[in-house]
Amino acid sequence: MSVIEDMGDALAQEVIAAMAELGDDRFYDKVSKVLLDASPTMQEAFLTAFRVRIAEKRGRAFIEAALQAKREGREGPRVIMDSGGGH
């Protein structure tokens, strides 16, 4: 990773932890706006790292829910396919 990617990832990790502590699921957006004023490049690195980390958390939560459902003999979580977003 480049220095900017490392910095963006470190900030993303801190923001995710702060979101939980603050109980503010839009806190990342506030940080993003602060970054944009100072450095659009840093903002993009932060948002990329943030999105990837949140996607990974969601993926892991889905896997755990599917495995738990299987162990309990029930149907797994539903997947709603959205053709409008993501990469």
trRosetta pair geometry for C-beta under 8 A, 3 or more apart (Angstrom, degrees):
i j d omega theta_ij theta_ji phi_ij phi_ji
1 5 4.0 -128 -171 93 103 125
1 6 5.0 132 112 -57 125 80
1 9 7.1 -32 -166 -4 163 140
2 5 4.7 95 52 8 76 103
2 6 6.9 -136 95 -5 39 88
3 6 5.6 -55 -148 36 31 113
3 7 6.3 29 155 -17 65 107
4 7 5.7 -53 -145 39 31 111
4 8 6.2 32 155 -19 64 108
4 41 6.2 -53 -154 145 148 106
4 42 6.5 -124 -154 -96 99 63
4 45 4.8 -144 149 -72 91 159
5 8 5.6 -53 -143 39 30 112
5 9 6.2 31 157 -19 64 107
5 45 5.5 -137 -97 -148 44 113
5 48 7.8 -52 -128 82 85 129
5 49 7.1 142 -166 -63 67 115
6 9 5.9 -57 -147 37 27 110
6 10 6.3 27 155 -18 64 107
7 10 5.8 -53 -146 36 30 110
7 11 6.3 28 156 -16 64 108
7 42 6.9 -52 107 -134 124 98
7 45 6.7 49 76 118 85 144
8 11 5.8 -57 -148 39 29 110
8 12 6.2 34 152 -24 64 106
8 42 6.4 -176 -81 -162 94 59
8 44 7.7 -49 -114 93 150 48
8 45 2.9 -146 -52 132 151 95
8 46 4.3 -130 -147 -65 88 46
8 47 7.8 -55 -167 20 122 43
8 48 6.6 35 141 53 145 93
8 49 4.6 156 128 -2 94 132
9 12 5.5 -50 -146 33 32 115
9 13 6.6 35 155 -20 64 101
9 45 7.7 -76 -28 161 63 94
9 49 4.0 -156 -94 -136 59 145
9 53 7.8 133 -146 -48 77 124
10 13 5.9 -52 -153 32 32 112
10 14 6.6 29 150 -15 63 106
11 14 5.6 -56 -150 38 35 111
11 15 6.1 34 153 -20 68 107
11 31 7.4 174 165 165 112 138
11 46 5.1 -47 88 -116 127 106
11 49 7.5 106 63 73 80 140
12 15 5.7 -55 -144 37 30 111
12 16 6.4 33 156 -21 65 104
12 28 7.9 33 -134 -129 70 117
12 46 5.7 165 -62 -159 88 65
12 49 3.8 -153 -11 111 153 108
12 50 4.1 -151 -132 -72 110 66
12 53 5.5 150 142 9 125 142
13 16 5.9 -52 -148 33 29 111
13 17 6.7 27 154 -13 62 106
13 49 7.9 -61 -30 149 72 122
13 53 7.0 -164 -81 -119 64 164
14 17 5.8 -58 -153 39 32 110
14 18 6.1 31 151 -19 67 109
15 18 5.4 -53 -142 39 33 112
15 19 6.3 44 154 -29 65 100
15 27 6.4 -174 -169 111 90 105
15 28 5.1 94 154 -100 134 80
15 31 5.3 -100 -111 15 132 165
15 46 7.7 72 -5 -171 148 111
15 50 6.5 -29 75 -106 134 117
16 19 5.7 -45 -149 25 30 116
16 20 7.1 29 152 -16 59 101
16 28 7.7 23 -73 -74 58 117
16 50 7.2 172 -56 -135 98 80
16 53 6.2 -99 -55 122 151 136
16 54 7.3 -167 -106 -73 119 81
17 20 6.0 -56 -159 33 34 110
17 21 6.5 26 150 -12 67 109
18 21 5.6 -59 -145 43 36 109
18 22 5.6 23 161 -10 72 115
18 27 6.0 -135 110 132 103 155
19 22 6.1 -62 -135 47 23 102
19 23 7.9 145 168 -33 51 5
19 24 5.9 -111 -140 75 65 66
19 25 6.0 71 -174 -109 117 39
19 27 4.7 -163 -96 39 79 125
19 28 6.5 -17 -70 -36 130 89
20 23 7.6 21 180 -70 26 44
22 27 5.7 95 69 -70 145 146
24 27 4.1 93 102 -50 112 100
26 29 4.8 -30 180 23 82 121
26 30 7.0 87 128 -20 79 91
27 30 5.6 -52 -159 32 44 113
27 31 6.5 41 148 -16 72 103
28 31 5.6 -55 -150 39 36 111
28 32 6.1 44 149 -26 67 105
28 47 8.0 116 163 -109 112 68
28 50 5.5 127 -154 -160 139 151
29 32 5.4 -48 -147 32 32 118
29 33 6.7 34 154 -19 62 101
30 33 5.9 -54 -154 32 31 110
30 34 6.7 32 149 -18 63 103
31 34 5.6 -54 -153 35 36 113
31 35 6.3 36 150 -19 67 106
31 46 7.1 -129 125 163 111 149
32 35 5.7 -56 -150 37 31 112
32 36 6.4 38 152 -28 65 103
32 43 5.7 85 -160 -152 71 99
32 46 6.6 -171 -102 99 74 126
32 47 5.9 59 -117 -74 121 103
33 36 5.5 -45 -146 26 34 116
33 37 7.0 38 155 -20 61 98
34 37 6.2 -55 -164 28 33 111
34 38 7.0 10 150 -2 64 110
35 38 5.9 -72 -154 47 37 101
35 39 6.3 -56 -180 60 76 75
35 40 8.0 116 133 -100 84 25
35 42 5.1 -130 -166 103 111 101
35 43 3.9 151 114 -84 114 81
35 46 5.7 -139 -80 19 175 150
36 39 7.9 -108 -129 68 16 33
36 40 5.9 36 -140 -94 64 67
36 43 4.6 46 -74 -77 64 158
38 42 6.8 -23 95 49 101 136
39 42 3.8 60 94 12 120 109
39 43 6.5 174 96 -14 63 81
40 43 5.3 -51 -145 35 36 117
40 44 6.4 37 156 -20 67 102
41 44 6.0 -54 -152 34 29 109
41 45 6.6 28 151 -16 63 106
42 45 5.6 -53 -147 38 35 112
42 46 6.2 37 154 -20 67 107
43 46 5.7 -58 -149 38 29 112
43 47 6.2 24 157 -16 66 109
44 47 5.9 -54 -140 40 30 107
44 48 6.2 33 159 -21 64 106
45 48 6.0 -55 -148 35 27 111
45 49 6.4 21 157 -13 62 109
46 49 6.0 -63 -150 41 27 106
46 50 6.0 28 155 -22 66 111
47 50 5.5 -53 -140 37 31 114
47 51 6.1 30 161 -19 66 106
48 51 6.1 -57 -147 36 25 107
48 52 6.4 21 157 -15 62 110
49 52 5.9 -59 -146 39 29 109
49 53 6.2 26 158 -17 66 110
50 53 6.0 -62 -149 39 26 107
50 54 6.2 21 158 -15 65 110
51 54 5.9 -57 -143 40 29 108
51 55 6.1 31 156 -20 65 108
52 55 5.7 -54 -146 37 29 113
52 56 6.4 31 154 -21 63 105
53 56 5.6 -52 -148 34 31 113
53 57 6.5 33 153 -19 63 103
54 57 5.6 -51 -150 34 34 113
54 58 6.4 33 152 -18 65 105
55 58 5.7 -56 -149 38 32 111
55 59 6.3 35 152 -21 65 106
55 86 7.7 114 -111 -130 132 108
56 59 5.6 -53 -147 36 32 114
56 60 6.4 30 156 -16 65 105
57 60 5.9 -56 -148 38 29 109
57 61 6.3 31 153 -20 64 107
58 61 5.6 -53 -146 36 31 113
58 62 6.4 34 153 -21 64 105
59 62 5.7 -54 -150 34 30 112
59 63 6.5 31 153 -18 64 104
60 63 5.6 -51 -147 35 34 112
60 64 6.3 33 155 -17 66 106
61 64 5.8 -55 -148 39 30 111
61 65 6.3 30 154 -19 65 108
62 65 5.8 -56 -146 38 30 110
62 66 6.3 30 155 -19 65 107
62 77 6.1 -121 -143 67 75 142
62 79 7.7 57 -152 -91 134 95
63 66 5.8 -57 -149 36 29 111
63 67 6.3 25 156 -15 65 108
64 67 5.9 -56 -145 39 30 109
64 68 6.1 31 156 -20 65 109
65 68 5.7 -54 -143 38 29 112
65 69 6.3 32 156 -21 63 106
65 76 6.9 111 123 -163 83 80
65 77 4.5 35 121 -28 131 128
66 69 5.8 -53 -149 35 29 111
66 70 6.5 30 152 -19 62 106
66 76 4.2 26 -129 -147 73 130
66 77 6.1 -86 -69 23 72 92
67 70 5.6 -53 -149 35 33 113
67 71 6.4 32 153 -19 66 106
68 71 5.7 -54 -147 37 31 111
68 72 6.3 15 157 -5 65 112
69 72 6.0 -68 -145 48 28 101
69 74 4.9 -93 -159 79 82 84
69 75 6.3 -44 178 103 133 25
69 76 4.2 163 73 -97 149 55
69 77 6.8 -168 -27 -25 146 64
70 73 7.7 36 -180 -71 29 28
70 76 6.6 5 -47 -72 80 104
82 85 5.9 -5 121 32 122 91
82 86 7.5 109 85 1 105 115
